[in-house]
Amino acid sequence: METAEVDVVIIGAGVIGLAMAEAFTRKLSGLNVVIVERHARFGQEISSHHSEVIHAGIYYKKSSNKARYCVLGNQMLYEFCKKFDVPHRNCGKYIVATRETDLPILRQLSDDAVSNGATANYVDSRPLATKLANPNVLGGLWSPTTGIVDSHALMVRLEQLAQGRGAILLYRTEFVTVEDRTENTYLLKVQDPEQGQYLIRCRAFINCAGLGAARIARKFLPEKQIEIRPCRGRYFSLSGKFTDAWRELIYPVPDPAGGLGVHITFDLAGKSRLGPDVDWSASDSRPDDPRLYDFTERDQSVQEDFYLSGKRLIPQLEPQDIAPDYIGIRPKLFESGAAVEDFRIYQSGPCDWHLLGIESPGLTSTLALADHVSSAFATTTP
Ligand SMILES: Cc1cc2nc3c(=O)[nH]c(=O)nc-3n(C[C@H](O)[C@H](O)[C@H](O)COP(=O)(O)OP(=O)(O)OC[C@H]3O[C@@H](n4cnc5c(N)ncnc54)[C@H](O)[C@@H]3O)c2cc1C
C-alpha cells in the first residue's frame, strides 16, 4: 500500500478543520498540512446547518471551555471578518423575559455573563416592550457584542488562506483508522473512490470530525467511553412580511430542557426564522446519518409548538407565517453514559488533538480553538 508523508493531518473540512489549517499554515510556514474530508466540498454537515450567530459568551459555566473559547473567539472572529471582508453584522441581541418565572433566570444570566468576561446589560420592561412592540415583555438583557456572520463566506476565506499557504484538501477521502503509531508519528489509513485505501504518515493529527469525532477518537483513546449522540434542532422560516423586521436578534430566556430556547434569528439578507428546538428523538441513530436532516411528518407536527413559542416573542405572528426550513444536528458528547456539557479537547499523545462536543458556540469559538491547538503544536516543534 502506498504511503504519503506529511506533517499535519486534519480530519474534517467543517469550520473547525478549516480554521485549524489556516492557523497551522500561518504560524508554522513550510509545514505540509492536509485536510481529509469525506464529502466533495467543505461544510456539508454541522457547519452549514446552524444559526450563524456570533455569540457573546453569556450562557456558559464560569471557567468552562465554552466560556473561554467563545469570549476570545468572538473578538477574533470580528477582527478576522473585518480584515478579510467576510460579511457580518454586529447587530446585538435582546434576551427577553415574557413570564414572571423568567426574571430570576435573567439575573443569573447577567451574573454569568460578567463572570465569563462578556456583557449583558439590563433593559427595563417598558422601553423594551415599546421598542419590540410586544406587551408580553417583562424585562430583558442587551448583549452588544452578539452578531451574525455569513458562515459560508467565512469557510471560503479560511480555505483560500490555508490553500494559498500550501495546505492540501483531500475531498471525497475518508479516515479509516490509525494503523500504527510511534512516539513521533501516526500512520493513518484513508480511502477515496479512485485510489481505494492508502496510508498517510504524519507528525500531528487533529480530529475535527464533528459528528464523527468520537468514532475516530476511540481508535486513539480506547480506554475512554466516549460517544457522540445526535440532538436535532429544527428551524421554521418566517414569512416575507418579517424580512428585515428586526435590527437585533431576539431570544427568550434559555429553555430549562436544554438549548437557548426557540429564538428569532435572521441572516445578512434579512430573512428571519425561528429555532432551533431540542429534539432527542433520533439520539440512538448514527450521528452522521444524512436522513436526520430530513423534515418528516413528525417534524411538521411541531409547527404548532413553534407557533406558540414564536407568538410570545412576536405577538402579531399568525399560524400561516411559519413553514419548515432546515434541521441542524448537535454533536452531543457523552462520557461513560453521562452528558458532558462542555467542549473537550483530548490527547492520546503530545501531537494528537480530538475536538469533541463542538456544538454551539463552536462557530464563534472556531478561531480561538484553532489558535489554541496550533500554539500547542508549535511548542512541541523545535
Ligand atoms: C442547530 C445548531 C445551531 C448552532 N448555532 C450556532 C450559532 O449560532 N453560533 C455558534 O457559534 N455556533 C453554533 N452552532 C455550533 C456550530 O455550528 C458548530 O460548533 C460548528 O459548525 C462545528 O464545526 P465542525 O467543523 O466541528 O463540524 P462539521 O462542520 O460537521 O465538520 C466535520 C467534518 O468532518 C467530516 N468527517 C467526519 N468523519 C470523517 C471521516 N471519518 N473522514 C473524513 N471526514 C470526516 C464531516 O464530513 C464534516 O465535514 C450550532 C450548531 C447547531 C447544531
The ligand as a Tripos MOL2 file, in Angstrom:
@<TRIPOS>MOLECULE
LIG
   53    58     1     0     0
SMALL
NO_CHARGES

@<TRIPOS>ATOM
      1 C1        -28.6570   23.6900   15.4650 C.3       1 LIG1
      2 C2        -27.3240   24.3240   15.6700 C.ar      1 LIG1
      3 C3        -27.1930   25.6970   15.8050 C.ar      1 LIG1
      4 C4        -25.9520   26.2790   16.0230 C.ar      1 LIG1
      5 N1        -25.8430   27.6410   16.0820 N.ar      1 LIG1
      6 C5        -24.6450   28.2120   16.3360 C.ar      1 LIG1
      7 C6        -24.5220   29.6200   16.4160 C.ar      1 LIG1
      8 O1        -25.4580   30.3580   16.1460 O.2       1 LIG1
      9 N2        -23.3090   30.1360   16.7580 N.ar      1 LIG1
     10 C7        -22.2450   29.3520   17.0410 C.ar      1 LIG1
     11 O2        -21.1980   29.8740   17.4100 O.2       1 LIG1
     12 N3        -22.3150   28.0040   16.8950 N.ar      1 LIG1
     13 C8        -23.4800   27.4320   16.5330 C.ar      1 LIG1
     14 N4        -23.5720   26.0730   16.3820 N.ar      1 LIG1
     15 C9        -22.3500   25.2720   16.5240 C.3       1 LIG1
     16 C10       -21.5210   25.2480   15.2380 C.3       1 LIG1
     17 O3        -22.3530   25.1290   14.1170 O.3       1 LIG1
     18 C11       -20.5580   24.0590   15.3090 C.3       1 LIG1
     19 O4        -19.8400   24.1310   16.5130 O.3       1 LIG1
     20 C12       -19.5500   24.0090   14.1570 C.3       1 LIG1
     21 O5        -20.1870   24.2030   12.9160 O.3       1 LIG1
     22 C13       -18.8760   22.6670   14.1940 C.3       1 LIG1
     23 O6        -18.0000   22.5730   13.1300 O.3       1 LIG1
     24 P1        -17.1170   21.2800   12.9140 P.3       1 LIG1
     25 O7        -16.1060   21.6620   11.9010 O.co2     1 LIG1
     26 O8        -16.6690   20.7550   14.2330 O.co2     1 LIG1
     27 O9        -18.1400   20.1640   12.3690 O.3       1 LIG1
     28 P2        -18.6260   19.8660   10.8760 P.3       1 LIG1
     29 O10       -18.9960   21.1070   10.1750 O.co2     1 LIG1
     30 O11       -19.6710   18.8200   10.9680 O.co2     1 LIG1
     31 O12       -17.3430   19.2910   10.1800 O.3       1 LIG1
     32 C14       -16.8610   17.9940   10.4450 C.3       1 LIG1
     33 C15       -16.4140   17.3980    9.1350 C.3       1 LIG1
     34 O13       -15.7670   16.1670    9.3870 O.3       1 LIG1
     35 C16       -16.0420   15.3030    8.3080 C.3       1 LIG1
     36 N5        -15.8090   13.9170    8.7250 N.ar      1 LIG1
     37 C17       -16.4010   13.2410    9.7410 C.ar      1 LIG1
     38 N6        -15.9170   11.9930    9.8220 N.ar      1 LIG1
     39 C18       -14.9840   11.8700    8.8380 C.ar      1 LIG1
     40 C19       -14.1250   10.8050    8.4110 C.ar      1 LIG1
     41 N7        -14.1180    9.6040    9.0220 N.pl3     1 LIG1
     42 N8        -13.3060   11.0240    7.3500 N.ar      1 LIG1
     43 C20       -13.3030   12.2470    6.7150 C.ar      1 LIG1
     44 N9        -14.0960   13.2770    7.0780 N.ar      1 LIG1
     45 C21       -14.9140   13.0900    8.1320 C.ar      1 LIG1
     46 C22       -17.5070   15.5840    8.0040 C.3       1 LIG1
     47 O14       -17.8430   15.1800    6.6930 O.3       1 LIG1
     48 C23       -17.5830   17.0850    8.2120 C.3       1 LIG1
     49 O15       -17.4340   17.8130    7.0100 O.3       1 LIG1
     50 C24       -24.7980   25.4710   16.1270 C.ar      1 LIG1
     51 C25       -24.9130   24.0840   15.9610 C.ar      1 LIG1
     52 C26       -26.1520   23.5180   15.7180 C.ar      1 LIG1
     53 C27       -26.2500   22.0370   15.5030 C.3       1 LIG1
@<TRIPOS>BOND
     1     1     2 1
     2     2     3 ar
     3     2    52 ar
     4     3     4 ar
     5     4     5 ar
     6     4    50 ar
     7     5     6 ar
     8     6     7 ar
     9     6    13 1
    10     7     8 2
    11     7     9 ar
    12     9    10 ar
    13    10    11 2
    14    10    12 ar
    15    12    13 ar
    16    13    14 ar
    17    14    15 1
    18    14    50 ar
    19    15    16 1
    20    16    17 1
    21    16    18 1
    22    18    19 1
    23    18    20 1
    24    20    21 1
    25    20    22 1
    26    22    23 1
    27    23    24 1
    28    24    25 2
    29    24    26 1
    30    24    27 1
    31    27    28 1
    32    28    29 2
    33    28    30 1
    34    28    31 1
    35    31    32 1
    36    32    33 1
    37    33    34 1
    38    33    48 1
    39    34    35 1
    40    35    36 1
    41    35    46 1
    42    36    37 ar
    43    36    45 ar
    44    37    38 ar
    45    38    39 ar
    46    39    40 ar
    47    39    45 ar
    48    40    41 1
    49    40    42 ar
    50    42    43 ar
    51    43    44 ar
    52    44    45 ar
    53    46    47 1
    54    46    48 1
    55    48    49 1
    56    50    51 ar
    57    51    52 ar
    58    52    53 1
@<TRIPOS>SUBSTRUCTURE
     1 LIG1         1 GROUP 0 **** ****
